[in-house]
């Protein structure tokens, strides 16, 4: 890693800027899912997890930015938080299981409150590293969440419902931050994004193996076109 870091060192500012831009760009990837929900008029086949996870990540990353007193992190996560609130509102509006969604929103709110409370009362000397570890762990769970339905994906031989735009943009974001972590020689950032990139790669491979629609839906679609 040392040799690669030295080679990339002259591009530190460029890589950092690109990483920031693609991170902001990734926040808009949820709009593709919202568009799908709007077109079909319901949320069936689309999970609320990416939106609610993004909401929780926005809140705790905003708190982390305040702890670090990093203006860029604060601004980016304020924007991301606002965007995910809009996504959740759209999802809720089109959901036919509003009680269930309310419960999920409540759980996301409770988790956010617990983490913010922890950060507020933890020893100031320890909170930076410990909250950073918590954010990393939560990020891994969020990135890997589409794989929780791997049994159904294999059974149905379909990746329908998997958020392709979010997974693809997540791959790009983790790759750029991996490069940045190598440049600044931060093993914590490197390990975090290596694992994230591997998880995204596994999910992208599923789109290569399985179609986005089950075979029966593909057959119906072809039949309609034939008519």
N, C-alpha and C positions, 0 to 999 in steps of 0.2 A: 504494500500500500504506500510505503514511503516514496518509492520511485514514481508511481503514478501521481502521487500528490505533487511532487516536484514538477512533473511535466505539465500538470493542469494549473499550477499556481498562477501563471500570468493571466488565466481566464477566470479568476476568482470572482471579480465583480460581474462579469458577463453571466456566469453560471448562476450566481446569486439572484441577479435580476430576472433571468429566465425562470428560475424556480419560483420566484414570487409571482410572476405573471401567470404561469401555468396553474399555480395554486388557486389564484383568483378565478381563472378560467374554469377550473374543476368545479367551483361552486355553482357555476351555471349549468353543469351537466344534469342536475336534477330537473331542469326545465324540459328536457327531452321526455322524461318520465311523466311530467305533468301534462305535456302535450298529448302523450299516448292516452292518459286518463281522460283528458278533455275529448279526444276523438271518439273513444269507445263509450263515453258517458258514465263510466263506473270505474271502480278501483280493483275489480277482480283480476287476479293474476299479477297485481303490482303491490309489493310490500311497503308498509309505512316505515320500515326500519331505516332505509337510507336517509329519509327526511328527519326522523326523530333522532337518529344517531348524529346527523349533522347538526341538529339543534343543540344536543348535549355537548358535542365537541366544540361548537362555537362558544358556548357559555364558559366551559372550563378553560379553553384556550385563551379566551378574553381575560379571565382571571389570572392566568399564567402570564399574559402580556403585562397586566397591571403590576404583578409581582416583580417582573423583570424591568418594568418601566420602559418597555420597548414600544415606541409610538407606532411603528409600522405594524407590529403584531396586533396592537390594539385596534388600529383602523381596519386591517384586513378581517379580523374576527368580528368586529361590529357589523361590517358589511355582510359577512357570511351568516351571522346570526339573524340579521334582518331578512336575508334571502330565504333561509330555511324556515322562518316563521311564515313567510308567504307560501312556501311549498306545502307546509303542514295544513295551512288554511285551505288551499286548493284541494289537497287530498281529502280532508274532512268533508268539504262541500260535496264531493262526488262519491263519497263512501256510502254504502248501503248498510254498513254496520257501525253506526255512529257511536253507540254505547261502547263497543269494543275499542274504537279509536280513542274515545275519551279516556278509557282505562290505560291505553298505551301512552297517551299524552301525560296522564297523571304519574305513571311510572318514570317517564323521562324527566318530568319536573322534580319528582322526589329524589331521583339519582343526582340530578344537578344540584339540588339544595344540599344534599349530604356532602358532595364533593366541595362545594363552595364553603360550607360550614367547616369542613376539615381544614381547608386551606386557610381559613380565617383564624383558626385557633391553634394550628400547628406552630411549632417553634420556627421563627423566621429564618434561623440558620439551616433548618432541615427541609422546609417546605418546598424550596425551589427544586431540589433533586427528587424528592418523594412525589410531588405533584407531577413532575415530568415523567416519572415511571408509571404513574397511574394513567396519565394521558396516553402514553405509549401502549400500555396494555389494552386500554379501551379502543385505541385505534386499530390494533390487531384484531380484536373481536369484531369491530365494525367492518373492516376489510374482508374478514373471513365469513361474515354472516351469510352471504349467498350460498356458501358451501354447506350450511346447516341442512339445506334441502337436497343434498347430493343424492340421497336414496331415491327421492322422487324424480330427480333429473334423469338418473340412470333407468329407473322403472319406466318413465314416460318417453325416454329417449328424446328429450326436448329441454332447451334452455329458456323456455318461455317464463317470464317473470323475473329473470335475472337482469339487473340493471346494467346493460352493456355500456352505455355512455359513461356511467360512473366508474365502472371497472377499468375501461380503456383510459380515461383521463387520470384515474388513480395510478395506473402503471406509469404514465408519463411523469406525474408529480413525484412518485417515489424514486424514479430513476434520476430525476434532476437533483433531488435532495440527497440522494446517495452520492452523486458526483460532488456536491457541495460539501458533504460530510468528509469525503476523501481529501478534498482540497484543504479543509481546515483541520484535518487530522483528528476528528472527533469520533472515537469508536462508538459512542453511544448513538450518534446520528447515523453512522454507517450500518450498525447492526439493525437498528430500527427499520431502516429503509430497505435493507437486503431482505429481511423477513417480509415486509410489505410487498416488495416487488415479486417475490416468490409466490405469495398468496394470489396476487393479481394475475401472474403468469398461469397458475393452475386454472383459475377461473376462465381466462381467455382461451385456454386449450379446450375447455368444454364447448365453447362456441364453434370450434373447428370440428369437434367430434359429433355434436348434436345440433340439429336445426333449432331455430328460434320458435317454431311452432310444432306441436305434436303431429304425427303422420295423418291422423284422422282429420285434423283441421286443414292440413295441406290438401288432402283429397277433396274436401268440401269446397275449398277455395278454387281448385282446378275445375271442379264440376260447375261452379257458378260462372267461371270464365268461358267454359265450353258452351253454356246455355246462351 
